[in-house]
């Protein structure tokens, strides 16, 4: 892609179609038919029209800059410029105005934070996508393809939202587990097994874990940690945690909601009440299974997405998002190996994937239906040191 010197209207019209001008520029037109060499001291605004954010830059740097913008966003000329080659310099598309603001932003960041060094570029955030990804992905999840708006435009439209309610999907889920009566007959469950943490290139030793779960809305997990146990519990009014022999602490509000959603045994009985503003979204596919998708929120979590198998009604995946002043991040739970316990189906294995490249696989050896006393979930007193 070569920079075109000042030329006539006819010549530049034929050539400008192959030039990417992302910041809203077109060459100044003169009557000379032959190309004219650019002098070394010409600035962008001396050669091109409607220059605002790149004023003062060498003119021969403009086209390479446009190529860089194309690569950084995965787009072409028409993304920011008018499709009419004779109107390329006009501000007819909002993307061009946004591009100017982004240029000023990147320039300011490098000037004020990195003493003018070119540390941050358009690619730093965009990575070949016209829309940057602001939400971290969970471990093992694929990022959207960095193939530009042309690729996205070729994708088929999403399937229509099913003509049913979120409540109907949740009712089918309860029925698939054995029905509401079966859940009531098994108010308490205890489970024993292992939890194994994995990170890229590294598997940690499995750790013994016990889980106590009781309707309505009470849970406790006891993870072995050497001579001490790590405790995590939730209830109707919040929750608490204790690491080893340290003093127990109260869970943060969002943390308590997440802990409740991560209890696979008590989840069916409390999911319908926990989800707020639940609605059915476009169907999706997990593996080769079509799933219905419910989007909602909780009292303290901005977004929850639950994926139910279309045929069986079983919950295959649940993702909840935690809010921060700088964006949201997800936690994903996937369930498998459902077995009958006391007339209801429960998962014997589930995987919790986090955004910090951490994946925890829970594998239960035994799950029993038992009565559990309130004292089991009581917050322990701080241990004197």
Secondary structure, DSSP 8 states (H G I E B T S, - for coil): -----S--HHHHHHHHTT---TTS-EE---S--S-----TT-BHHHHEES--SSTTSBGGGHHHHHHHHHHHHT--GGGTS-SSGGGTTS--SHHHHHHHHHHHHHHHHHHHHSTT-----HHHHHTT-SS---SB--TT-------HHHHHHHS-------SS-HHHHHHHHHHHTT-HHHHHH--EEEEEEEEEEEETTEE---EEEEEEEETTTEEEEEEEETTEEEEEEEETTEEEEE-TTS--EE--HHHHHHHHHT-TTTHHHHHHHH-EEEEE---EEETTEEEEEEEEE-SS-SEEEEEEETTT--EEEEEEEEEETTEEEEEEEEEEEEEEETTEEEEEEEEEE-TTS-EEEEEEEEEEE----GGGG--------
